[in-house]
């Protein structure tokens, strides 16, 4: 629901796709590659946070403070990644 409210994009614009292949980041191969690298680093346990240019509905662009955090289980294994973004345009 937040996807639709904040960006004007339907949920299927992001559902079941790698984050770097979504409408937000696929507009530029360099941006897409950087997001892929950041997600992979987070999946390896690193803390990641960086300003990234994202595309939202109506082909508008924002600079976002992009971060990905890991959630670990009781044994310390990463089970989920939680991305977040704040408009810093």
PDB file with one MODEL, atoms N, CA, C and O in Angstrom:
MODEL        1
ATOM      1  N   UNK A   1       0.814  -1.198   0.000  1.00  0.00           N
ATOM      2  CA  UNK A   1       0.000   0.000   0.000  1.00  0.00           C
ATOM      3  C   UNK A   1       0.861   1.266   0.000  1.00  0.00           C
ATOM      4  O   UNK A   1       0.526   2.240  -0.675  1.00  0.00           O
ATOM      5  N   UNK A   2       1.956   1.260   0.745  1.00  0.00           N
ATOM      6  CA  UNK A   2       2.833   2.437   0.775  1.00  0.00           C
ATOM      7  C   UNK A   2       3.412   2.728  -0.602  1.00  0.00           C
ATOM      8  O   UNK A   2       3.581   3.887  -0.983  1.00  0.00           O
ATOM      9  N   UNK A   3       3.716   1.665  -1.348  1.00  0.00           N
ATOM     10  CA  UNK A   3       4.240   1.855  -2.700  1.00  0.00           C
ATOM     11  C   UNK A   3       3.291   2.700  -3.531  1.00  0.00           C
ATOM     12  O   UNK A   3       3.715   3.628  -4.220  1.00  0.00           O
ATOM     13  N   UNK A   4       2.019   2.381  -3.466  1.00  0.00           N
ATOM     14  CA  UNK A   4       1.032   3.119  -4.245  1.00  0.00           C
ATOM     15  C   UNK A   4       0.836   4.538  -3.723  1.00  0.00           C
ATOM     16  O   UNK A   4       0.737   5.477  -4.513  1.00  0.00           O
ATOM     17  N   UNK A   5       0.780   4.705  -2.417  1.00  0.00           N
ATOM     18  CA  UNK A   5       0.519   6.021  -1.831  1.00  0.00           C
ATOM     19  C   UNK A   5       1.685   6.985  -2.040  1.00  0.00           C
ATOM     20  O   UNK A   5       1.476   8.151  -2.374  1.00  0.00           O
ATOM     21  N   UNK A   6       2.880   6.514  -1.849  1.00  0.00           N
ATOM     22  CA  UNK A   6       4.043   7.404  -1.903  1.00  0.00           C
ATOM     23  C   UNK A   6       4.507   7.669  -3.328  1.00  0.00           C
ATOM     24  O   UNK A   6       4.868   8.797  -3.662  1.00  0.00           O
ATOM     25  N   UNK A   7       4.500   6.641  -4.168  1.00  0.00           N
ATOM     26  CA  UNK A   7       5.090   6.791  -5.501  1.00  0.00           C
ATOM     27  C   UNK A   7       4.074   6.879  -6.625  1.00  0.00           C
ATOM     28  O   UNK A   7       4.418   7.281  -7.737  1.00  0.00           O
ATOM     29  N   UNK A   8       2.821   6.509  -6.355  1.00  0.00           N
ATOM     30  CA  UNK A   8       1.833   6.502  -7.410  1.00  0.00           C
ATOM     31  C   UNK A   8       1.928   5.283  -8.308  1.00  0.00           C
ATOM     32  O   UNK A   8       1.258   5.223  -9.339  1.00  0.00           O
ATOM     33  N   UNK A   9       2.750   4.308  -7.935  1.00  0.00           N
ATOM     34  CA  UNK A   9       2.921   3.095  -8.727  1.00  0.00           C
ATOM     35  C   UNK A   9       2.111   1.954  -8.125  1.00  0.00           C
ATOM     36  O   UNK A   9       1.976   1.874  -6.904  1.00  0.00           O
ATOM     37  N   UNK A  10       1.573   1.075  -8.956  1.00  0.00           N
ATOM     38  CA  UNK A  10       0.857  -0.082  -8.424  1.00  0.00           C
ATOM     39  C   UNK A  10       1.830  -1.074  -7.800  1.00  0.00           C
ATOM     40  O   UNK A  10       3.014  -1.088  -8.137  1.00  0.00           O
ATOM     41  N   UNK A  11       1.333  -1.892  -6.903  1.00  0.00           N
ATOM     42  CA  UNK A  11       2.160  -2.874  -6.216  1.00  0.00           C
ATOM     43  C   UNK A  11       2.883  -3.796  -7.189  1.00  0.00           C
ATOM     44  O   UNK A  11       4.017  -4.197  -6.927  1.00  0.00           O
ATOM     45  N   UNK A  12       2.249  -4.139  -8.302  1.00  0.00           N
ATOM     46  CA  UNK A  12       2.903  -5.057  -9.243  1.00  0.00           C
ATOM     47  C   UNK A  12       4.127  -4.446  -9.925  1.00  0.00           C
ATOM     48  O   UNK A  12       4.858  -5.148 -10.625  1.00  0.00           O
ATOM     49  N   UNK A  13       4.354  -3.160  -9.730  1.00  0.00           N
ATOM     50  CA  UNK A  13       5.567  -2.535 -10.260  1.00  0.00           C
ATOM     51  C   UNK A  13       6.808  -2.984  -9.489  1.00  0.00           C
ATOM     52  O   UNK A  13       7.929  -2.820  -9.972  1.00  0.00           O
ATOM     53  N   UNK A  14       6.617  -3.547  -8.298  1.00  0.00           N
ATOM     54  CA  UNK A  14       7.754  -3.977  -7.479  1.00  0.00           C
ATOM     55  C   UNK A  14       7.652  -5.415  -6.987  1.00  0.00           C
ATOM     56  O   UNK A  14       8.667  -6.025  -6.649  1.00  0.00           O
ATOM     57  N   UNK A  15       6.460  -5.954  -6.944  1.00  0.00           N
ATOM     58  CA  UNK A  15       6.238  -7.277  -6.358  1.00  0.00           C
ATOM     59  C   UNK A  15       6.963  -8.374  -7.143  1.00  0.00           C
ATOM     60  O   UNK A  15       6.884  -8.434  -8.370  1.00  0.00           O
ATOM     61  N   UNK A  16       7.669  -9.236  -6.412  1.00  0.00           N
ATOM     62  CA  UNK A  16       8.352 -10.403  -6.976  1.00  0.00           C
ATOM     63  C   UNK A  16       9.464 -10.057  -7.967  1.00  0.00           C
ATOM     64  O   UNK A  16       9.719 -10.817  -8.901  1.00  0.00           O
ATOM     65  N   UNK A  17      10.116  -8.932  -7.773  1.00  0.00           N
ATOM     66  CA  UNK A  17      11.241  -8.520  -8.615  1.00  0.00           C
ATOM     67  C   UNK A  17      12.413  -8.156  -7.718  1.00  0.00           C
ATOM     68  O   UNK A  17      12.221  -7.640  -6.617  1.00  0.00           O
ATOM     69  N   UNK A  18      13.619  -8.422  -8.183  1.00  0.00           N
ATOM     70  CA  UNK A  18      14.758  -7.900  -7.418  1.00  0.00           C
ATOM     71  C   UNK A  18      14.637  -6.375  -7.349  1.00  0.00           C
ATOM     72  O   UNK A  18      14.241  -5.740  -8.325  1.00  0.00           O
ATOM     73  N   UNK A  19      14.964  -5.809  -6.237  1.00  0.00           N
ATOM     74  CA  UNK A  19      14.801  -4.374  -6.028  1.00  0.00           C
ATOM     75  C   UNK A  19      15.481  -3.556  -7.122  1.00  0.00           C
ATOM     76  O   UNK A  19      14.936  -2.550  -7.577  1.00  0.00           O
ATOM     77  N   UNK A  20      16.661  -3.980  -7.542  1.00  0.00           N
ATOM     78  CA  UNK A  20      17.417  -3.227  -8.553  1.00  0.00           C
ATOM     79  C   UNK A  20      16.787  -3.303  -9.942  1.00  0.00           C
ATOM     80  O   UNK A  20      17.175  -2.545 -10.831  1.00  0.00           O
ATOM     81  N   UNK A  21      15.817  -4.206 -10.147  1.00  0.00           N
ATOM     82  CA  UNK A  21      15.132  -4.307 -11.434  1.00  0.00           C
ATOM     83  C   UNK A  21      13.769  -3.622 -11.425  1.00  0.00           C
ATOM     84  O   UNK A  21      13.036  -3.697 -12.411  1.00  0.00           O
ATOM     85  N   UNK A  22      13.423  -2.963 -10.336  1.00  0.00           N
ATOM     86  CA  UNK A  22      12.128  -2.292 -10.252  1.00  0.00           C
ATOM     87  C   UNK A  22      12.182  -0.932 -10.952  1.00  0.00           C
ATOM     88  O   UNK A  22      13.256  -0.408 -11.250  1.00  0.00           O
ATOM     89  N   UNK A  23      11.020  -0.390 -11.197  1.00  0.00           N
ATOM     90  CA  UNK A  23      10.860   0.909 -11.848  1.00  0.00           C
ATOM     91  C   UNK A  23      11.721   1.984 -11.176  1.00  0.00           C
ATOM     92  O   UNK A  23      12.258   2.865 -11.846  1.00  0.00           O
ATOM     93  N   UNK A  24      11.845   1.904  -9.866  1.00  0.00           N
ATOM     94  CA  UNK A  24      12.585   2.917  -9.113  1.00  0.00           C
ATOM     95  C   UNK A  24      14.046   3.048  -9.563  1.00  0.00           C
ATOM     96  O   UNK A  24      14.585   4.153  -9.627  1.00  0.00           O
ATOM     97  N   UNK A  25      14.672   1.924  -9.869  1.00  0.00           N
ATOM     98  CA  UNK A  25      16.117   1.912 -10.079  1.00  0.00           C
ATOM     99  C   UNK A  25      16.565   1.445 -11.462  1.00  0.00           C
ATOM    100  O   UNK A  25      17.731   1.623 -11.815  1.00  0.00           O
ATOM    101  N   UNK A  26      15.674   0.856 -12.249  1.00  0.00           N
ATOM    102  CA  UNK A  26      16.055   0.318 -13.553  1.00  0.00           C
ATOM    103  C   UNK A  26      16.219   1.396 -14.624  1.00  0.00           C
ATOM    104  O   UNK A  26      16.550   1.076 -15.766  1.00  0.00           O
ATOM    105  N   UNK A  27      15.998   2.648 -14.285  1.00  0.00           N
ATOM    106  CA  UNK A  27      16.105   3.748 -15.247  1.00  0.00           C
ATOM    107  C   UNK A  27      17.537   4.003 -15.675  1.00  0.00           C
ATOM    108  O   UNK A  27      17.767   4.634 -16.707  1.00  0.00           O
ATOM    109  N   UNK A  28      18.503   3.528 -14.907  1.00  0.00           N
ATOM    110  CA  UNK A  28      19.918   3.794 -15.191  1.00  0.00           C
ATOM    111  C   UNK A  28      20.728   2.564 -14.783  1.00  0.00           C
ATOM    112  O   UNK A  28      20.672   2.146 -13.626  1.00  0.00           O
ATOM    113  N   UNK A  29      21.480   1.979 -15.717  1.00  0.00           N
ATOM    114  CA  UNK A  29      22.260   0.784 -15.375  1.00  0.00           C
ATOM    115  C   UNK A  29      23.235   0.999 -14.212  1.00  0.00           C
ATOM    116  O   UNK A  29      23.479   0.073 -13.437  1.00  0.00           O
ATOM    117  N   UNK A  30      23.787   2.188 -14.082  1.00  0.00           N
ATOM    118  CA  UNK A  30      24.711   2.459 -12.971  1.00  0.00           C
ATOM    119  C   UNK A  30      23.968   2.450 -11.637  1.00  0.00           C
ATOM    120  O   UNK A  30      24.468   1.907 -10.652  1.00  0.00           O
ATOM    121  N   UNK A  31      22.788   3.044 -11.604  1.00  0.00           N
ATOM    122  CA  UNK A  31      21.981   3.064 -10.382  1.00  0.00           C
ATOM    123  C   UNK A  31      21.526   1.649 -10.050  1.00  0.00           C
ATOM    124  O   UNK A  31      21.630   1.211  -8.904  1.00  0.00           O
ATOM    125  N   UNK A  32      21.030   0.943 -11.040  1.00  0.00           N
ATOM    126  CA  UNK A  32      20.576  -0.432 -10.832  1.00  0.00           C
ATOM    127  C   UNK A  32      21.710  -1.303 -10.290  1.00  0.00           C
ATOM    128  O   UNK A  32      21.512  -2.075  -9.352  1.00  0.00           O
ATOM    129  N   UNK A  33      22.888  -1.175 -10.880  1.00  0.00           N
ATOM    130  CA  UNK A  33      24.039  -1.951 -10.418  1.00  0.00           C
ATOM    131  C   UNK A  33      24.456  -1.596  -9.010  1.00  0.00           C
ATOM    132  O   UNK A  33      24.844  -2.470  -8.235  1.00  0.00           O
ATOM    133  N   UNK A  34      24.380  -0.332  -8.674  1.00  0.00           N
ATOM    134  CA  UNK A  34      24.762   0.096  -7.325  1.00  0.00           C
ATOM    135  C   UNK A  34      23.775  -0.435  -6.291  1.00  0.00           C
ATOM    136  O   UNK A  34      24.182  -0.893  -5.223  1.00  0.00           O
ATOM    137  N   UNK A  35      22.483  -0.377  -6.599  1.00  0.00           N
ATOM    138  CA  UNK A  35      21.478  -0.918  -5.680  1.00  0.00           C
ATOM    139  C   UNK A  35      21.690  -2.425  -5.516  1.00  0.00           C
ATOM    140  O   UNK A  35      21.614  -2.941  -4.401  1.00  0.00           O
ATOM    141  N   UNK A  36      21.953  -3.126  -6.607  1.00  0.00           N
ATOM    142  CA  UNK A  36      22.238  -4.569  -6.523  1.00  0.00           C
ATOM    143  C   UNK A  36      23.425  -4.827  -5.596  1.00  0.00           C
ATOM    144  O   UNK A  36      23.373  -5.720  -4.750  1.00  0.00           O
ATOM    145  N   UNK A  37      24.488  -4.048  -5.755  1.00  0.00           N
ATOM    146  CA  UNK A  37      25.670  -4.223  -4.909  1.00  0.00           C
ATOM    147  C   UNK A  37      25.358  -3.946  -3.439  1.00  0.00           C
ATOM    148  O   UNK A  37      25.837  -4.660  -2.558  1.00  0.00           O
ATOM    149  N   UNK A  38      24.564  -2.920  -3.174  1.00  0.00           N
ATOM    150  CA  UNK A  38      24.211  -2.589  -1.793  1.00  0.00           C
ATOM    151  C   UNK A  38      23.358  -3.684  -1.159  1.00  0.00           C
ATOM    152  O   UNK A  38      23.558  -4.030   0.006  1.00  0.00           O
ATOM    153  N   UNK A  39      22.413  -4.228  -1.914  1.00  0.00           N
ATOM    154  CA  UNK A  39      21.570  -5.306  -1.391  1.00  0.00           C
ATOM    155  C   UNK A  39      22.424  -6.544  -1.108  1.00  0.00           C
ATOM    156  O   UNK A  39      22.249  -7.202  -0.082  1.00  0.00           O
ATOM    157  N   UNK A  40      23.334  -6.854  -2.008  1.00  0.00           N
ATOM    158  CA  UNK A  40      24.210  -8.016  -1.792  1.00  0.00           C
ATOM    159  C   UNK A  40      25.106  -7.813  -0.574  1.00  0.00           C
ATOM    160  O   UNK A  40      25.350  -8.753   0.183  1.00  0.00           O
ATOM    161  N   UNK A  41      25.595  -6.595  -0.387  1.00  0.00           N
ATOM    162  CA  UNK A  41      26.422  -6.307   0.789  1.00  0.00           C
ATOM    163  C   UNK A  41      25.605  -6.478   2.069  1.00  0.00           C
ATOM    164  O   UNK A  41      26.100  -7.025   3.054  1.00  0.00           O
ATOM    165  N   UNK A  42      24.358  -6.011   2.056  1.00  0.00           N
ATOM    166  CA  UNK A  42      23.485  -6.180   3.227  1.00  0.00           C
ATOM    167  C   UNK A  42      23.213  -7.652   3.484  1.00  0.00           C
ATOM    168  O   UNK A  42      23.165  -8.086   4.635  1.00  0.00           O
ATOM    169  N   UNK A  43      23.033  -8.429   2.411  1.00  0.00           N
ATOM    170  CA  UNK A  43      22.788  -9.868   2.562  1.00  0.00           C
ATOM    171  C   UNK A  43      24.007 -10.582   3.138  1.00  0.00           C
ATOM    172  O   UNK A  43      23.884 -11.669   3.702  1.00  0.00           O
ATOM    173  N   UNK A  44      25.172  -9.976   2.996  1.00  0.00           N
ATOM    174  CA  UNK A  44      26.402 -10.537   3.562  1.00  0.00           C
ATOM    175  C   UNK A  44      26.663 -10.022   4.975  1.00  0.00           C
ATOM    176  O   UNK A  44      27.669 -10.371   5.592  1.00  0.00           O
ATOM    177  N   UNK A  45      25.743  -9.183   5.491  1.00  0.00           N
ATOM    178  CA  UNK A  45      25.855  -8.716   6.866  1.00  0.00           C
ATOM    179  C   UNK A  45      26.368  -7.305   7.045  1.00  0.00           C
ATOM    180  O   UNK A  45      26.502  -6.836   8.176  1.00  0.00           O
ATOM    181  N   UNK A  46      26.660  -6.617   5.951  1.00  0.00           N
ATOM    182  CA  UNK A  46      27.143  -5.234   6.061  1.00  0.00           C
ATOM    183  C   UNK A  46      25.977  -4.273   6.285  1.00  0.00           C
ATOM    184  O   UNK A  46      24.852  -4.542   5.864  1.00  0.00           O
ATOM    185  N   UNK A  47      26.246  -3.179   6.934  1.00  0.00           N
ATOM    186  CA  UNK A  47      25.283  -2.098   7.056  1.00  0.00           C
ATOM    187  C   UNK A  47      25.467  -1.196   5.848  1.00  0.00           C
ATOM    188  O   UNK A  47      26.578  -0.735   5.583  1.00  0.00           O
ATOM    189  N   UNK A  48      24.397  -0.939   5.117  1.00  0.00           N
ATOM    190  CA  UNK A  48      24.515  -0.121   3.912  1.00  0.00           C
ATOM    191  C   UNK A  48      23.571   1.065   3.981  1.00  0.00           C
ATOM    192  O   UNK A  48      22.438   0.968   4.452  1.00  0.00           O
ATOM    193  N   UNK A  49      24.080   2.185   3.495  1.00  0.00           N
ATOM    194  CA  UNK A  49      23.281   3.414   3.444  1.00  0.00           C
ATOM    195  C   UNK A  49      23.965   4.353   2.463  1.00  0.00           C
ATOM    196  O   UNK A  49      25.168   4.596   2.555  1.00  0.00           O
ATOM    197  N   UNK A  50      23.187   4.878   1.522  1.00  0.00           N
ATOM    198  CA  UNK A  50      23.774   5.727   0.488  1.00  0.00           C
ATOM    199  C   UNK A  50      22.678   6.542  -0.183  1.00  0.00           C
ATOM    200  O   UNK A  50      21.536   6.091  -0.275  1.00  0.00           O
ATOM    201  N   UNK A  51      23.017   7.735  -0.650  1.00  0.00           N
ATOM    202  CA  UNK A  51      22.076   8.521  -1.434  1.00  0.00           C
ATOM    203  C   UNK A  51      22.027   7.954  -2.851  1.00  0.00           C
ATOM    204  O   UNK A  51      23.062   7.745  -3.485  1.00  0.00           O
ATOM    205  N   UNK A  52      20.811   7.709  -3.338  1.00  0.00           N
ATOM    206  CA  UNK A  52      20.576   7.100  -4.645  1.00  0.00           C
ATOM    207  C   UNK A  52      19.479   7.888  -5.351  1.00  0.00           C
ATOM    208  O   UNK A  52      18.566   8.397  -4.701  1.00  0.00           O
ATOM    209  N   UNK A  53      19.561   7.995  -6.683  1.00  0.00           N
ATOM    210  CA  UNK A  53      18.493   8.625  -7.458  1.00  0.00           C
ATOM    211  C   UNK A  53      17.467   7.555  -7.812  1.00  0.00           C
ATOM    212  O   UNK A  53      17.794   6.546  -8.437  1.00  0.00           O
ATOM    213  N   UNK A  54      16.220   7.790  -7.405  1.00  0.00           N
ATOM    214  CA  UNK A  54      15.127   6.858  -7.670  1.00  0.00           C
ATOM    215  C   UNK A  54      14.090   7.537  -8.553  1.00  0.00           C
ATOM    216  O   UNK A  54      13.862   8.743  -8.465  1.00  0.00           O
ATOM    217  N   UNK A  55      13.471   6.731  -9.405  1.00  0.00           N
ATOM    218  CA  UNK A  55      12.382   7.229 -10.259  1.00  0.00           C
ATOM    219  C   UNK A  55      11.064   6.822  -9.613  1.00  0.00           C
ATOM    220  O   UNK A  55      10.903   5.688  -9.161  1.00  0.00           O
ATOM    221  N   UNK A  56      10.120   7.768  -9.577  1.00  0.00           N
ATOM    222  CA  UNK A  56       8.793   7.445  -9.047  1.00  0.00           C
ATOM    223  C   UNK A  56       7.767   7.702 -10.148  1.00  0.00           C
ATOM    224  O   UNK A  56       8.134   8.017 -11.280  1.00  0.00           O
ATOM    225  N   UNK A  57       6.491   7.567  -9.820  1.00  0.00           N
ATOM    226  CA  UNK A  57       5.433   7.731 -10.805  1.00  0.00           C
ATOM    227  C   UNK A  57       5.564   9.020 -11.595  1.00  0.00           C
ATOM    228  O   UNK A  57       6.190   9.980 -11.146  1.00  0.00           O
ATOM    229  N   UNK A  58       4.968   9.029 -12.776  1.00  0.00           N
ATOM    230  CA  UNK A  58       5.021  10.163 -13.697  1.00  0.00           C
ATOM    231  C   UNK A  58       6.439  10.481 -14.143  1.00  0.00           C
ATOM    232  O   UNK A  58       6.729  11.607 -14.546  1.00  0.00           O
ATOM    233  N   UNK A  59       7.328   9.486 -14.071  1.00  0.00           N
ATOM    234  CA  UNK A  59       8.713   9.618 -14.519  1.00  0.00           C
ATOM    235  C   UNK A  59       9.441  10.772 -13.822  1.00  0.00           C
ATOM    236  O   UNK A  59      10.249  11.473 -14.432  1.00  0.00           O
ATOM    237  N   UNK A  60       9.140  10.955 -12.533  1.00  0.00           N
ATOM    238  CA  UNK A  60       9.829  11.959 -11.722  1.00  0.00           C
ATOM    239  C   UNK A  60      10.982  11.297 -10.982  1.00  0.00           C
ATOM    240  O   UNK A  60      10.960  10.090 -10.741  1.00  0.00           O
ATOM    241  N   UNK A  61      11.983  12.083 -10.624  1.00  0.00           N
ATOM    242  CA  UNK A  61      13.164  11.563  -9.948  1.00  0.00           C
ATOM    243  C   UNK A  61      13.354  12.242  -8.597  1.00  0.00           C
ATOM    244  O   UNK A  61      13.119  13.441  -8.448  1.00  0.00           O
ATOM    245  N   UNK A  62      13.783  11.451  -7.617  1.00  0.00           N
ATOM    246  CA  UNK A  62      14.075  11.932  -6.277  1.00  0.00           C
ATOM    247  C   UNK A  62      15.440  11.408  -5.873  1.00  0.00           C
ATOM    248  O   UNK A  62      15.858  10.336  -6.309  1.00  0.00           O
ATOM    249  N   UNK A  63      16.123  12.159  -5.049  1.00  0.00           N
ATOM    250  CA  UNK A  63      17.310  11.617  -4.391  1.00  0.00           C
ATOM    251  C   UNK A  63      16.839  11.085  -3.052  1.00  0.00           C
ATOM    252  O   UNK A  63      16.203  11.796  -2.274  1.00  0.00           O
ATOM    253  N   UNK A  64      17.161   9.816  -2.791  1.00  0.00           N
ATOM    254  CA  UNK A  64      16.730   9.192  -1.545  1.00  0.00           C
ATOM    255  C   UNK A  64      17.927   8.754  -0.715  1.00  0.00           C
ATOM    256  O   UNK A  64      18.974   8.379  -1.243  1.00  0.00           O
ATOM    257  N   UNK A  65      17.747   8.810   0.574  1.00  0.00           N
ATOM    258  CA  UNK A  65      18.679   8.193   1.512  1.00  0.00           C
ATOM    259  C   UNK A  65      18.238   6.738   1.584  1.00  0.00           C
ATOM    260  O   UNK A  65      17.252   6.411   2.244  1.00  0.00           O
ATOM    261  N   UNK A  66      18.972   5.868   0.902  1.00  0.00           N
ATOM    262  CA  UNK A  66      18.617   4.457   0.751  1.00  0.00           C
ATOM    263  C   UNK A  66      19.423   3.634   1.738  1.00  0.00           C
ATOM    264  O   UNK A  66      20.645   3.762   1.815  1.00  0.00           O
ATOM    265  N   UNK A  67      18.737   2.791   2.490  1.00  0.00           N
ATOM    266  CA  UNK A  67      19.412   1.926   3.461  1.00  0.00           C
ATOM    267  C   UNK A  67      18.796   0.534   3.396  1.00  0.00           C
ATOM    268  O   UNK A  67      17.618   0.371   3.080  1.00  0.00           O
ATOM    269  N   UNK A  68      19.615  -0.455   3.699  1.00  0.00           N
ATOM    270  CA  UNK A  68      19.125  -1.831   3.787  1.00  0.00           C
ATOM    271  C   UNK A  68      19.666  -2.421   5.075  1.00  0.00           C
ATOM    272  O   UNK A  68      20.873  -2.414   5.316  1.00  0.00           O
ATOM    273  N   UNK A  69      18.763  -2.930   5.899  1.00  0.00           N
ATOM    274  CA  UNK A  69      19.150  -3.555   7.154  1.00  0.00           C
ATOM    275  C   UNK A  69      18.800  -5.033   7.141  1.00  0.00           C
ATOM    276  O   UNK A  69      17.857  -5.455   6.472  1.00  0.00           O
ATOM    277  N   UNK A  70      19.556  -5.798   7.874  1.00  0.00           N
ATOM    278  CA  UNK A  70      19.340  -7.245   7.946  1.00  0.00           C
ATOM    279  C   UNK A  70      18.639  -7.615   9.243  1.00  0.00           C
ATOM    280  O   UNK A  70      18.880  -7.019  10.293  1.00  0.00           O
ATOM    281  N   UNK A  71      17.772  -8.605   9.149  1.00  0.00           N
ATOM    282  CA  UNK A  71      17.147  -9.201  10.324  1.00  0.00           C
ATOM    283  C   UNK A  71      17.747 -10.596  10.471  1.00  0.00           C
ATOM    284  O   UNK A  71      17.824 -11.364   9.513  1.00  0.00           O
ATOM    285  N   UNK A  72      18.166 -10.899  11.691  1.00  0.00           N
ATOM    286  CA  UNK A  72      18.808 -12.193  11.960  1.00  0.00           C
ATOM    287  C   UNK A  72      17.932 -13.042  12.868  1.00  0.00           C
ATOM    288  O   UNK A  72      17.153 -12.525  13.669  1.00  0.00           O
ATOM    289  N   UNK A  73      18.074 -14.345  12.728  1.00  0.00           N
ATOM    290  CA  UNK A  73      17.352 -15.256  13.611  1.00  0.00           C
ATOM    291  C   UNK A  73      18.166 -15.484  14.881  1.00  0.00           C
ATOM    292  O   UNK A  73      19.219 -14.875  15.067  1.00  0.00           O
ATOM    293  N   UNK A  74      17.682 -16.350  15.742  1.00  0.00           N
ATOM    294  CA  UNK A  74      18.343 -16.620  17.012  1.00  0.00           C
ATOM    295  C   UNK A  74      19.750 -17.156  16.875  1.00  0.00           C
ATOM    296  O   UNK A  74      20.561 -17.013  17.790  1.00  0.00           O
ATOM    297  N   UNK A  75      20.050 -17.771  15.745  1.00  0.00           N
ATOM    298  CA  UNK A  75      21.388 -18.310  15.506  1.00  0.00           C
ATOM    299  C   UNK A  75      22.302 -17.299  14.814  1.00  0.00           C
ATOM    300  O   UNK A  75      23.462 -17.599  14.529  1.00  0.00           O
ATOM    301  N   UNK A  76      21.780 -16.106  14.546  1.00  0.00           N
ATOM    302  CA  UNK A  76      22.589 -15.068  13.917  1.00  0.00           C
ATOM    303  C   UNK A  76      22.566 -15.086  12.395  1.00  0.00           C
ATOM    304  O   UNK A  76      23.261 -14.296  11.757  1.00  0.00           O
ATOM    305  N   UNK A  77      21.778 -15.977  11.810  1.00  0.00           N
ATOM    306  CA  UNK A  77      21.672 -16.040  10.347  1.00  0.00           C
ATOM    307  C   UNK A  77      20.744 -14.948   9.839  1.00  0.00           C
ATOM    308  O   UNK A  77      19.710 -14.670  10.447  1.00  0.00           O
ATOM    309  N   UNK A  78      21.113 -14.337   8.734  1.00  0.00           N
ATOM    310  CA  UNK A  78      20.265 -13.320   8.118  1.00  0.00           C
ATOM    311  C   UNK A  78      19.077 -14.013   7.465  1.00  0.00           C
ATOM    312  O   UNK A  78      19.240 -14.906   6.634  1.00  0.00           O
ATOM    313  N   UNK A  79      17.879 -13.584   7.857  1.00  0.00           N
ATOM    314  CA  UNK A  79      16.663 -14.197   7.326  1.00  0.00           C
ATOM    315  C   UNK A  79      15.865 -13.256   6.429  1.00  0.00           C
ATOM    316  O   UNK A  79      15.115 -13.708   5.563  1.00  0.00           O
ATOM    317  N   UNK A  80      16.021 -11.964   6.631  1.00  0.00           N
ATOM    318  CA  UNK A  80      15.279 -10.968   5.856  1.00  0.00           C
ATOM    319  C   UNK A  80      16.135  -9.722   5.678  1.00  0.00           C
ATOM    320  O   UNK A  80      17.018  -9.428   6.484  1.00  0.00           O
ATOM    321  N   UNK A  81      15.849  -9.001   4.604  1.00  0.00           N
ATOM    322  CA  UNK A  81      16.444  -7.685   4.380  1.00  0.00           C
ATOM    323  C   UNK A  81      15.309  -6.670   4.341  1.00  0.00           C
ATOM    324  O   UNK A  81      14.272  -6.908   3.722  1.00  0.00           O
ATOM    325  N   UNK A  82      15.514  -5.548   4.999  1.00  0.00           N
ATOM    326  CA  UNK A  82      14.500  -4.513   5.062  1.00  0.00           C
ATOM    327  C   UNK A  82      15.066  -3.234   4.428  1.00  0.00           C
ATOM    328  O   UNK A  82      15.920  -2.576   5.022  1.00  0.00           O
ATOM    329  N   UNK A  83      14.591  -2.882   3.221  1.00  0.00           N
ATOM    330  CA  UNK A  83      15.039  -1.631   2.624  1.00  0.00           C
ATOM    331  C   UNK A  83      14.215  -0.466   3.153  1.00  0.00           C
ATOM    332  O   UNK A  83      13.053  -0.630   3.523  1.00  0.00           O
ATOM    333  N   UNK A  84      14.821   0.694   3.183  1.00  0.00           N
ATOM    334  CA  UNK A  84      14.086   1.910   3.542  1.00  0.00           C
ATOM    335  C   UNK A  84      14.614   3.064   2.711  1.00  0.00           C
ATOM    336  O   UNK A  84      15.743   3.036   2.219  1.00  0.00           O
ATOM    337  N   UNK A  85      13.785   4.067   2.567  1.00  0.00           N
ATOM    338  CA  UNK A  85      14.170   5.232   1.767  1.00  0.00           C
ATOM    339  C   UNK A  85      13.510   6.478   2.336  1.00  0.00           C
ATOM    340  O   UNK A  85      12.345   6.463   2.735  1.00  0.00           O
ATOM    341  N   UNK A  86      14.284   7.555   2.362  1.00  0.00           N
ATOM    342  CA  UNK A  86      13.779   8.854   2.785  1.00  0.00           C
ATOM    343  C   UNK A  86      14.132   9.859   1.708  1.00  0.00           C
ATOM    344  O   UNK A  86      15.285   9.939   1.284  1.00  0.00           O
ATOM    345  N   UNK A  87      13.152  10.624   1.263  1.00  0.00           N
ATOM    346  CA  UNK A  87      13.380  11.642   0.250  1.00  0.00           C
ATOM    347  C   UNK A  87      14.297  12.717   0.819  1.00  0.00           C
ATOM    348  O   UNK A  87      13.959  13.343   1.823  1.00  0.00           O
ATOM    349  N   UNK A  88      15.438  12.941   0.204  1.00  0.00           N
ATOM    350  CA  UNK A  88      16.359  13.998   0.624  1.00  0.00           C
ATOM    351  C   UNK A  88      16.601  14.994  -0.515  1.00  0.00           C
ATOM    352  O   UNK A  88      17.570  15.753  -0.503  1.00  0.00           O
ATOM    353  N   UNK A  89      15.695  14.968  -1.498  1.00  0.00           N
ATOM    354  CA  UNK A  89      15.834  15.848  -2.659  1.00  0.00           C
ATOM    355  C   UNK A  89      15.930  17.292  -2.213  1.00  0.00           C
ATOM    356  O   UNK A  89      16.052  18.188  -3.047  1.00  0.00           O
TER     357      UNK A  89
ENDMDL
END
